[in-house]
């Protein structure tokens, strides 16, 4: 097992990081965005709703929401109480309602009601930061981006890919290790691993397919039988 990365060269780090990603790709061949959507607007709305919530809960809420509000103008002109009631299960529903209405208005006013496909435009929208923008770009527009959510940030530090804690610095540091074309799927691989095995508490180290390359091996149970009980399908 990897015990330390202190003497690792930049080339060695890049090779190790890519070996981890290749193995995660083999382990999670179905890795994808776990928010249900059919249009860029639906993904943008779902991503806003996913803050402090779970993908599964958001996916339960969005079918009637998307049917009721099919375009940006519908969100801009929404009845506050009605919209709040529809998204209430995702939590922080008053703040999210305000964000969705402002978002709809901004899209109508500045982008003809369409979700823009550029990072610079997306991050100027109400409630949209780099994480949300990269989710939309990578999954709705096929524009490579690195989504630094809590799982991704935790795992890249455990893997020893970076010691950064700031999301933007993490994004840039990890981006240097991989070809740009791999960025979006890399995020899915890492996030799926974080939800299924490499938990914040008690990671399933003994059932980890990338244990040989992980300097944090041993933070969780290394016994294969015990570790196997920790592997789970996520709740979102």
C-alpha positions in Angstrom: 0.0 0.0 0.0 1.0 3.6 -0.5 2.3 4.8 2.8 3.4 8.3 1.9 3.5 10.7 -1.0 6.1 13.0 0.5 8.8 12.0 -2.1 6.4 11.7 -5.0 7.4 13.5 -8.1 4.9 15.5 -10.2 5.1 12.8 -12.9 4.5 10.1 -10.3 1.5 11.9 -8.9 0.0 12.3 -12.3 0.5 8.6 -13.1 -1.0 7.5 -9.7 -3.9 9.8 -10.1 -4.7 8.5 -13.5 -4.4 4.9 -12.3 -7.0 5.7 -9.6 -9.3 7.2 -12.1 -9.0 4.3 -14.6 -9.8 1.8 -11.8 -12.8 3.9 -10.6 -14.1 4.0 -14.1 -13.9 0.2 -14.3 -15.6 -0.1 -10.8 -18.4 2.3 -11.6 -19.1 1.9 -15.4 -22.6 3.5 -14.9 -21.2 6.7 -13.2 -23.2 9.7 -14.2 -25.0 12.8 -12.8 -27.5 11.4 -10.4 -30.0 14.3 -10.8 -32.7 13.6 -13.3 -33.1 16.1 -16.1 -33.8 16.4 -19.8 -32.8 20.1 -20.5 -30.1 22.5 -19.3 -32.8 24.4 -17.4 -34.0 21.3 -15.6 -30.4 20.4 -14.5 -29.8 24.0 -13.4 -32.9 24.0 -11.2 -32.2 20.5 -9.9 -28.7 21.5 -8.9 -29.9 24.6 -7.1 -32.4 22.4 -5.2 -29.7 19.9 -4.3 -27.9 22.3 -1.9 -28.2 20.9 1.6 -30.4 18.1 0.2 -29.9 14.7 -1.5 -30.2 13.9 -5.2 -32.8 11.3 -4.4 -35.0 13.8 -2.6 -34.6 16.3 -5.4 -35.5 13.7 -8.0 -38.8 13.0 -6.2 -39.7 16.7 -6.3 -38.7 17.7 -9.8 -41.2 15.8 -12.0 -44.2 17.9 -10.9 -42.0 20.9 -10.6 -40.7 20.7 -14.2 -44.3 20.0 -15.4 -45.6 23.1 -13.7 -42.6 25.4 -14.6 -41.5 24.4 -18.1 -39.4 27.4 -18.9 -37.5 30.3 -17.3 -40.4 32.7 -17.7 -42.6 30.4 -15.6 -40.1 30.5 -12.7 -39.8 34.3 -13.0 -43.6 34.7 -12.7 -44.2 31.9 -10.2 -46.6 32.2 -7.3 -44.4 32.2 -4.3 -46.5 30.0 -2.1 -47.1 27.4 -4.8 -43.4 27.1 -5.7 -42.5 26.9 -2.0 -44.9 24.1 -1.5 -43.5 22.1 -4.4 -39.9 22.3 -3.4 -40.4 22.2 0.4 -39.1 18.6 0.8 -35.6 19.8 -0.4 -35.2 22.1 2.6 -34.4 25.8 2.7 -37.4 26.2 0.4 -38.0 29.9 1.0 -34.4 30.8 0.0 -34.5 28.4 -2.9 -37.8 29.7 -4.1 -36.4 33.2 -4.2 -33.3 32.0 -6.0 -35.3 30.1 -8.7 -37.6 33.2 -9.3 -34.6 35.5 -9.6 -32.8 32.9 -11.8 -35.8 32.7 -14.1 -36.0 36.5 -14.4 -32.2 36.8 -15.1 -32.4 34.1 -17.8 -35.3 35.9 -19.5 -33.8 39.3 -19.2 -30.2 38.5 -20.2 -30.3 35.2 -22.2 -33.6 35.1 -24.0 -34.9 32.5 -21.5 -32.1 30.0 -22.3 -29.4 28.7 -20.0 -26.0 29.9 -21.3 -23.3 27.4 -22.1 -20.4 29.5 -20.8 -18.9 29.5 -17.3 -18.5 33.3 -17.2 -22.2 33.7 -18.0 -23.4 31.0 -15.6 -21.6 32.3 -12.5 -23.3 35.7 -12.9 -26.7 34.2 -12.5 -28.4 34.3 -9.1 -27.5 31.4 -6.9 -25.0 29.9 -9.4 -21.4 29.3 -8.3 -18.6 27.5 -10.0 -19.8 24.1 -8.7 -23.3 24.5 -10.1 -21.9 26.0 -13.3 -19.6 23.0 -13.8 -22.4 20.5 -13.2 -24.5 22.2 -15.9 -21.6 22.6 -18.3 -20.3 19.1 -18.0 -23.6 17.3 -18.1 -25.9 19.5 -20.2 -23.5 21.0 -22.6 -20.6 18.4 -22.7 -18.2 21.2 -21.8 -15.5 19.6 -19.5 -15.5 20.9 -15.9 -14.5 19.9 -12.4 -17.3 19.9 -9.9 -15.9 20.3 -6.4 -18.6 19.0 -4.1 -18.0 17.7 -0.5 -17.3 14.2 -1.7 -14.8 15.3 -4.4 -13.0 17.7 -2.0 -12.7 15.0 0.6 -11.5 12.2 -1.7 -8.9 14.2 -3.6 -7.2 15.1 -0.3 -7.4 11.5 0.9 -5.9 10.4 -2.4 -3.1 12.9 -1.9 -3.8 14.7 -5.2 -3.8 18.1 -3.5 -3.7 19.6 0.0 -5.8 22.5 -1.0 -9.1 23.2 0.8 -10.4 26.1 -1.3 -12.8 24.7 -4.0 -11.3 26.8 -6.8 -7.8 25.9 -5.9 -8.8 22.2 -5.7 -10.4 22.6 -9.2 -7.2 23.9 -10.7 -4.8 21.6 -8.9 -6.8 18.5 -9.9 -7.3 19.8 -13.4 -3.6 19.8 -14.0 -3.4 16.0 -13.4 -5.9 15.0 -16.1 -6.6 15.8 -19.7 -9.5 18.3 -20.0 -11.6 15.8 -21.8 -11.7 13.5 -18.8 -12.7 16.1 -16.2 -16.5 15.6 -16.2 -16.3 11.8 -15.9 -13.5 12.0 -13.4 -15.8 13.9 -11.1 -18.6 11.3 -11.5 -16.1 8.5 -10.7 -14.8 10.2 -7.6 -18.2 11.3 -6.3 -19.7 7.8 -6.9 -16.8 6.3 -4.9 -17.3 8.8 -2.1 -20.9 8.0 -1.8 -20.5 4.2 -2.0 -17.2 3.4 -0.3 -15.0 6.3 0.7 -17.3 7.7 3.3 -16.5 10.7 5.4 -16.6 8.5 8.5 -15.5 4.9 8.4 -14.4 4.5 4.8 -14.5 0.9 3.5 -10.7 0.7 3.0 -10.7 -3.1 3.0 -13.2 -3.1 0.1 -11.6 -0.3 -1.9 -10.5 -1.0 -5.5 -7.9 1.8 -5.4 -6.4 1.0 -2.0 -3.0 0.2 -3.4 -2.6 3.8 -4.6 -4.2 5.6 -1.6 -2.0 7.2 1.1 -5.0 7.3 3.4 -5.5 3.5 3.4 -6.3 2.4 6.9 -8.5 5.3 7.9 -11.3 2.8 7.9 -11.5 -0.9 8.5 -9.0 -2.9 6.4 -10.6 -6.3 7.0 -12.4 -7.2 3.8 -15.4 -8.7 5.4 -16.0 -5.8 7.8 -15.3 -3.3 5.1 -17.8 -5.0 2.7 -20.6 -4.2 5.2 -19.8 -0.5 4.7 -20.3 -0.5 0.9 -23.7 0.9 0.1 -25.8 2.4 -2.5 -26.2 6.1 -1.6 -29.3 7.9 -0.6 -28.2 10.7 -2.7 
